[in-house]
């Protein structure tokens, strides 16, 4: 082994005791009392670091040419003449976050817990210190990427779940991601500060400017944080809708959960019962929060309109749910139905948004006379079912079967 040279006749590798429950079993990973397991992990870590595409760039030369200056009424400060629409990263560059040694770090419950905030502190701020440009622009100096998709997210979510959510979206960017786009600097002696880049008015800051430039925004949701409690996130969604930008909720969900019908593990489904209360949302920076609250209060609908806007986006995600299931179809639909109906109660103004039972009574049997709803046995269990989902109406011999759940979903899609 390369790390240590052992004399053959003196090498002693630990042997695992017969009863491994007696205590901490380490000795099968030791040799001459040197912890070989730790050495092995250390070598892997060094190898990752040596080939990392996330190097410290303090000593790298800035070769970025001066940019075209602010566009689209951007009133914050640019990064060397490049406005926020040029602070984009590619999907490949997002995926390179996986090379960070702590990318797969988990907590005691096995959940990823290395956050974007951690990554900013450990990598982004030190590596761009004094460069006067953000992470995105630095890594694209030869060809700055013009943003096509804006990404709204919370800094307290893990970078692993964040990256996987973006991958699952199927989009390739270039993406505008706050942590990577903004030059993370608070020291005026080292160039433009975060506050200067944001400007004095959110309507003319980088977020609003990017939303004038793109036609698509993704809001990433993970189990680590409810983004609807983050004022920046709900404000960005609201502004996107005002600019006719398509908003796509992009939750993290394990593909196995989706295949197995565990839709309740989708954060958008699980949290649907919790209403959006934007007036109680907060920002990490008190100054940002004050500016955004002032901006929302100046609108005609105020915080109530922000709430309704976000609830409609949540509903749109649910009624277009990708039910690519292998089994547990009925249970999967049960979770989706409960989530939808929780949001419908908060959107009473649209009379076309009705519950499944009301739709079945009002439209289902009227449109399909003579058909009856499938009954659910008391001992119903669809754990291993790949066919029946019990959300249909049919005649006696099942020669005619209508997926009434899908008809309900189609009606809701048309209504919103």
C-alpha positions as CSV (number, residue, x, y, z in Angstrom):
1,X,0.0,0.0,0.0
2,X,1.4,3.4,-1.0
3,X,0.8,5.3,2.2
4,X,3.1,3.3,4.4
5,X,5.9,0.7,3.8
6,X,5.4,-2.3,6.0
7,X,8.0,-5.0,6.6
8,X,6.3,-8.2,5.6
9,X,7.1,-10.1,8.7
10,X,6.0,-7.3,11.0
11,X,2.7,-6.4,9.4
12,X,-0.3,-7.3,11.4
13,X,-3.8,-6.6,10.1
14,X,-6.5,-6.5,12.7
15,X,-9.0,-9.4,12.8
16,X,-12.7,-8.8,13.4
17,X,-13.9,-10.5,16.6
18,X,-16.5,-13.3,16.3
19,X,-19.1,-11.2,18.2
20,X,-19.2,-7.8,16.5
21,X,-21.8,-6.6,19.1
22,X,-19.2,-6.4,21.9
23,X,-18.1,-2.9,21.1
24,X,-16.5,-0.6,18.4
25,X,-15.0,-2.9,15.9
26,X,-12.0,-1.1,14.4
27,X,-9.2,-3.6,14.4
28,X,-9.9,-5.2,11.0
29,X,-9.3,-1.7,9.5
30,X,-5.9,-1.2,11.3
31,X,-2.4,-2.3,10.7
32,X,0.3,-1.9,13.3
33,X,-2.2,0.3,15.1
34,X,-2.5,2.7,12.1
35,X,-6.1,3.3,11.1
36,X,-6.0,2.2,7.5
37,X,-9.6,3.1,6.9
38,X,-9.0,6.7,7.8
39,X,-5.9,6.7,5.7
40,X,-7.9,5.3,2.8
41,X,-10.6,8.0,3.1
42,X,-7.9,10.6,3.3
43,X,-6.2,9.5,0.1
44,X,-9.6,9.5,-1.7
45,X,-10.2,13.0,-0.4
46,X,-6.8,14.2,-1.7
47,X,-7.4,12.6,-5.0
48,X,-10.8,14.4,-5.4
49,X,-9.2,17.7,-4.4
50,X,-6.3,17.2,-6.9
51,X,-8.7,16.7,-9.8
52,X,-11.4,19.1,-8.6
53,X,-13.0,21.5,-11.0
54,X,-13.7,23.7,-8.0
55,X,-10.2,25.0,-7.3
56,X,-9.2,27.9,-5.1
57,X,-8.8,30.7,-7.6
58,X,-7.2,33.4,-5.5
59,X,-4.0,33.3,-7.5
60,X,-5.6,32.9,-10.9
61,X,-5.4,35.8,-13.4
62,X,-8.5,37.7,-14.3
63,X,-8.7,37.9,-18.1
64,X,-12.3,39.0,-18.4
65,X,-12.8,41.9,-20.8
66,X,-15.0,44.8,-19.8
67,X,-18.7,44.1,-20.3
68,X,-21.4,46.1,-22.2
69,X,-22.7,47.8,-19.1
70,X,-26.1,47.6,-17.4
71,X,-29.1,46.7,-19.5
72,X,-32.9,46.6,-19.0
73,X,-33.0,49.3,-16.4
74,X,-30.7,47.5,-14.0
75,X,-29.8,49.9,-11.3
76,X,-27.4,47.8,-9.2
77,X,-23.7,47.7,-9.8
78,X,-22.4,45.4,-12.5
79,X,-19.5,43.0,-12.3
80,X,-16.8,44.5,-14.5
81,X,-19.4,45.9,-16.8
82,X,-21.5,42.7,-17.0
83,X,-25.1,43.0,-15.7
84,X,-26.9,40.1,-14.0
85,X,-28.2,38.6,-17.2
86,X,-24.6,37.5,-17.9
87,X,-24.1,35.7,-14.6
88,X,-25.1,32.3,-15.7
89,X,-23.8,28.8,-15.2
90,X,-24.3,25.7,-17.4
91,X,-25.8,22.4,-16.2
92,X,-22.4,20.8,-16.4
93,X,-21.0,23.5,-14.0
94,X,-23.9,22.9,-11.6
95,X,-23.1,19.2,-11.7
96,X,-19.5,19.8,-10.9
97,X,-20.6,20.7,-7.3
98,X,-20.7,17.0,-6.9
99,X,-16.9,17.0,-6.8
100,X,-16.8,18.8,-3.5
101,X,-15.6,16.5,-0.8
102,X,-18.6,17.3,1.5
103,X,-21.2,16.9,-1.3
104,X,-22.5,13.6,0.2
105,X,-22.2,14.6,3.8
106,X,-25.2,13.5,5.9
107,X,-26.6,14.1,9.3
108,X,-27.3,11.4,11.9
109,X,-30.6,10.6,10.2
110,X,-28.8,10.0,6.8
111,X,-30.1,13.2,5.2
112,X,-27.7,15.4,3.2
113,X,-26.8,18.4,5.2
114,X,-23.9,20.2,3.4
115,X,-25.8,23.3,2.4
116,X,-25.4,26.1,-0.2
117,X,-24.6,28.4,2.7
118,X,-21.8,26.0,3.8
119,X,-20.5,25.9,0.2
120,X,-20.6,29.6,-0.1
121,X,-18.5,30.0,3.1
122,X,-16.1,27.2,2.3
123,X,-15.6,27.6,-1.4
124,X,-17.3,30.5,-3.2
125,X,-16.3,33.4,-0.9
126,X,-12.6,32.3,-0.4
127,X,-12.1,31.4,-4.0
128,X,-13.5,34.7,-5.4
129,X,-12.1,36.9,-2.7
130,X,-10.9,40.2,-4.3
131,X,-11.7,39.0,-7.8
132,X,-14.6,41.6,-8.2
133,X,-16.7,39.0,-10.1
134,X,-18.8,36.1,-8.9
135,X,-18.3,32.4,-9.2
136,X,-20.3,32.1,-12.4
137,X,-18.6,34.9,-14.3
138,X,-15.2,33.8,-13.2
139,X,-15.7,30.3,-14.6
140,X,-17.0,31.7,-17.9
141,X,-14.5,34.5,-18.5
142,X,-13.8,33.5,-22.1
143,X,-17.5,33.1,-22.9
144,X,-19.9,34.7,-20.3
145,X,-23.2,32.8,-20.3
146,X,-26.4,34.7,-20.9
147,X,-29.1,33.4,-18.6
148,X,-32.1,31.4,-19.9
149,X,-33.5,30.1,-16.6
150,X,-33.7,31.8,-13.3
151,X,-33.5,29.5,-10.2
152,X,-35.1,30.5,-6.9
153,X,-33.9,28.5,-3.9
154,X,-33.1,28.7,-0.2
155,X,-29.5,28.7,1.0
156,X,-30.3,26.3,3.8
157,X,-31.0,23.4,1.5
158,X,-28.3,20.8,0.8
159,X,-26.3,21.2,-2.4
160,X,-26.9,17.5,-3.1
161,X,-30.7,17.8,-3.1
162,X,-30.4,21.1,-5.0
163,X,-28.3,19.6,-7.8
164,X,-30.5,16.5,-8.1
165,X,-33.6,18.7,-8.3
166,X,-32.1,20.6,-11.2
167,X,-31.1,17.4,-12.9
168,X,-34.6,16.0,-12.6
169,X,-36.0,19.2,-14.2
170,X,-34.5,18.2,-17.6
171,X,-33.4,21.7,-18.2
172,X,-29.8,22.6,-19.3
173,X,-29.6,26.3,-18.5
174,X,-27.7,28.5,-18.5
175,X,-29.0,29.0,-15.0
176,X,-29.0,32.1,-12.8
177,X,-28.3,30.9,-9.3
178,X,-28.0,33.5,-6.6
179,X,-25.1,32.0,-4.7
180,X,-23.1,31.4,-7.9
181,X,-24.1,34.6,-9.7
182,X,-23.6,37.3,-7.1
183,X,-20.1,38.3,-6.2
184,X,-20.2,37.3,-2.5
185,X,-18.4,40.2,-1.0
186,X,-19.2,42.6,1.8
187,X,-15.9,44.5,1.9
188,X,-15.8,47.7,-0.3
189,X,-12.0,47.5,-0.5
190,X,-12.3,44.2,-2.5
191,X,-14.7,45.4,-5.1
192,X,-18.4,45.7,-5.6
193,X,-20.4,44.5,-2.6
194,X,-23.5,42.4,-2.4
195,X,-25.6,45.4,-1.3
196,X,-24.3,47.4,-4.3
197,X,-25.1,44.7,-6.7
198,X,-28.6,44.4,-5.3
199,X,-29.2,48.1,-5.6
200,X,-31.6,50.2,-3.6
201,X,-34.9,49.1,-5.2
202,X,-35.8,45.4,-5.7
203,X,-37.8,46.3,-8.8
204,X,-34.5,47.3,-10.5
205,X,-32.2,44.8,-8.9
206,X,-30.6,41.7,-10.3
207,X,-33.5,39.3,-9.7
208,X,-36.1,41.5,-11.4
209,X,-33.7,42.3,-14.2
210,X,-33.1,38.6,-14.9
211,X,-36.8,38.0,-14.9
212,X,-37.2,40.6,-17.6
213,X,-34.7,38.7,-19.7
214,X,-35.8,35.0,-19.3
215,X,-39.1,33.3,-19.9
216,X,-38.7,30.4,-17.5
217,X,-38.0,30.3,-13.7
218,X,-37.5,27.2,-11.5
219,X,-38.2,27.2,-7.8
220,X,-36.1,24.4,-6.1
221,X,-37.7,22.8,-3.1
222,X,-36.1,20.3,-0.7
223,X,-36.8,18.8,2.7
224,X,-34.3,21.1,4.4
225,X,-36.3,24.3,4.1
226,X,-39.8,25.5,3.3
227,X,-39.1,28.1,0.6
228,X,-42.5,29.7,1.2
229,X,-41.1,31.0,4.5
230,X,-38.3,32.8,2.6
231,X,-39.5,36.3,1.5
232,X,-37.0,36.5,-1.4
233,X,-38.4,33.2,-2.8
234,X,-42.1,34.1,-2.7
235,X,-41.3,37.6,-3.9
236,X,-39.4,36.2,-6.9
237,X,-42.3,33.9,-7.8
238,X,-44.7,36.8,-7.6
239,X,-42.5,39.0,-9.8
240,X,-42.0,36.2,-12.3
241,X,-45.8,35.9,-12.8
242,X,-46.1,39.7,-13.3
243,X,-43.5,39.4,-16.1
244,X,-45.3,36.5,-17.7
245,X,-42.4,34.2,-16.9
246,X,-43.3,30.5,-16.6
247,X,-42.7,29.2,-13.0
248,X,-41.8,25.6,-12.6
249,X,-41.7,24.0,-9.1
250,X,-38.7,21.7,-9.0
251,X,-38.8,19.5,-5.9
252,X,-36.3,17.0,-4.8
253,X,-37.8,13.5,-4.8
254,X,-36.0,10.1,-5.0
255,X,-36.8,8.4,-8.3
256,X,-37.5,5.2,-6.4
257,X,-40.2,7.0,-4.4
258,X,-41.8,8.3,-7.5
259,X,-41.8,4.8,-9.2
260,X,-43.2,3.2,-6.1
261,X,-46.0,5.7,-5.7
262,X,-44.7,7.3,-2.6
263,X,-45.8,10.8,-3.8
264,X,-46.2,11.9,-0.1
265,X,-42.4,12.0,-0.1
266,X,-42.5,14.8,-2.6
267,X,-42.1,18.0,-0.6
268,X,-44.7,19.8,-2.9
269,X,-47.2,17.2,-2.0
270,X,-46.3,16.8,1.7
271,X,-46.4,20.6,2.4
272,X,-49.6,21.4,0.4
273,X,-51.6,21.4,3.6
274,X,-49.5,24.3,4.9
275,X,-50.8,27.6,3.5
276,X,-48.5,30.3,2.1
277,X,-48.4,33.3,4.4
278,X,-45.9,35.6,2.8
279,X,-46.5,38.3,5.4
280,X,-44.8,36.1,7.9
281,X,-41.9,35.2,5.6
282,X,-38.4,36.6,6.3
283,X,-35.0,37.4,4.7
284,X,-31.6,36.7,6.1
285,X,-30.7,40.3,5.6
286,X,-33.0,42.7,7.5
287,X,-32.4,45.5,5.0
288,X,-33.5,43.2,2.1
289,X,-36.6,42.3,4.1
290,X,-37.5,45.9,4.7
291,X,-37.1,46.8,1.0
292,X,-39.2,43.8,-0.2
293,X,-42.0,44.4,2.3
294,X,-42.1,48.0,1.3
295,X,-42.4,47.0,-2.4
296,X,-45.2,44.4,-1.7
297,X,-47.1,46.8,0.4
298,X,-47.1,49.4,-2.4
299,X,-49.0,47.0,-4.7
300,X,-52.8,46.8,-4.9
301,X,-53.1,43.2,-3.8
302,X,-50.3,43.4,-1.2
303,X,-49.3,40.2,0.6
304,X,-52.7,38.5,-0.1
305,X,-52.0,38.6,-3.9
306,X,-48.6,37.2,-3.4
307,X,-50.2,34.3,-1.4
308,X,-52.8,33.6,-4.1
309,X,-50.1,33.7,-6.9
310,X,-47.9,31.2,-5.1
311,X,-50.9,28.9,-4.3
312,X,-51.9,28.9,-8.0
313,X,-48.3,27.8,-8.9
314,X,-48.4,25.1,-6.3
315,X,-51.8,23.9,-7.7
316,X,-50.5,23.9,-11.2
317,X,-47.6,21.6,-10.3
318,X,-50.0,19.1,-8.6
319,X,-52.5,19.0,-11.5
320,X,-49.7,18.3,-13.9
321,X,-48.1,15.7,-11.7
322,X,-45.8,13.2,-13.5
323,X,-47.5,10.0,-12.4
324,X,-44.9,7.7,-13.9
325,X,-45.6,4.9,-11.4
326,X,-44.8,1.2,-11.3
327,X,-47.2,0.4,-8.5
328,X,-49.3,1.9,-5.6
329,X,-51.2,3.9,-8.1
330,X,-54.3,4.4,-5.9
331,X,-52.3,5.4,-2.9
332,X,-50.2,7.8,-5.0
333,X,-53.3,9.4,-6.3
334,X,-54.8,9.6,-2.8
335,X,-51.8,11.8,-1.8
336,X,-52.1,14.0,-4.8
337,X,-55.8,14.4,-4.4
338,X,-55.4,15.4,-0.7
339,X,-52.8,17.9,-1.6
340,X,-54.9,19.5,-4.4
341,X,-58.0,19.7,-2.3
342,X,-56.0,21.4,0.5
343,X,-55.0,24.2,-1.9
344,X,-58.5,24.4,-3.5
345,X,-59.9,25.5,-0.1
346,X,-57.6,28.5,-0.3
347,X,-58.7,29.5,-3.8
348,X,-62.5,29.9,-3.3
349,X,-62.9,32.6,-6.0
350,X,-62.6,30.2,-8.9
351,X,-65.8,28.2,-9.0
352,X,-64.4,25.7,-11.5
353,X,-61.9,24.5,-9.0
354,X,-63.9,21.8,-7.2
355,X,-63.0,18.7,-5.2
356,X,-62.9,15.3,-6.7
357,X,-66.2,14.2,-5.1
358,X,-68.0,17.2,-6.3
359,X,-66.6,16.7,-9.8
360,X,-67.7,13.1,-9.7
361,X,-71.3,14.0,-8.7
362,X,-71.6,17.1,-11.0
363,X,-69.7,16.0,-14.1
364,X,-68.7,12.4,-13.9
365,X,-72.0,10.6,-13.9
366,X,-73.7,13.3,-16.0
367,X,-71.1,12.9,-18.8
368,X,-71.1,9.1,-18.6
369,X,-74.6,7.9,-17.7
370,X,-74.9,4.4,-16.6
371,X,-71.4,4.1,-15.3
372,X,-70.7,3.6,-11.6
373,X,-67.7,4.4,-9.5
374,X,-65.3,1.6,-8.7
375,X,-65.6,0.5,-5.1
376,X,-62.6,0.2,-2.7
377,X,-62.5,-3.0,-0.6
378,X,-62.0,-2.5,3.1
379,X,-58.8,-4.6,3.0
380,X,-57.5,-2.6,0.0
381,X,-53.7,-2.7,-0.3
382,X,-52.1,-1.7,-3.6
383,X,-48.5,-2.2,-2.5
384,X,-47.8,-4.6,-5.3
385,X,-50.5,-3.5,-7.7
386,X,-49.4,-2.4,-11.1
387,X,-52.8,-1.9,-12.7
388,X,-55.8,-0.9,-10.6
389,X,-56.0,2.6,-9.3
390,X,-59.7,2.7,-8.3
391,X,-60.2,6.2,-9.6
392,X,-62.4,5.2,-12.5
393,X,-66.1,4.7,-13.4
394,X,-67.2,1.6,-15.3
395,X,-70.2,-0.5,-16.3
396,X,-70.9,-3.9,-14.8
397,X,-68.6,-6.0,-16.9
398,X,-65.9,-3.3,-17.2
399,X,-66.1,-3.3,-21.0
400,X,-66.2,0.5,-20.7
401,X,-63.9,2.2,-18.2
402,X,-63.3,5.9,-17.7
403,X,-60.4,7.4,-15.8
404,X,-62.4,9.9,-13.9
405,X,-59.4,11.1,-11.9
406,X,-57.6,12.2,-15.1
407,X,-60.8,13.9,-16.3
408,X,-60.9,15.8,-13.0
409,X,-57.2,16.8,-13.4
410,X,-57.9,18.0,-16.9
411,X,-60.8,20.2,-15.7
412,X,-58.5,21.7,-13.0
413,X,-55.7,22.4,-15.6
414,X,-58.2,24.2,-17.8
415,X,-59.5,26.2,-14.8
416,X,-56.1,27.6,-13.8
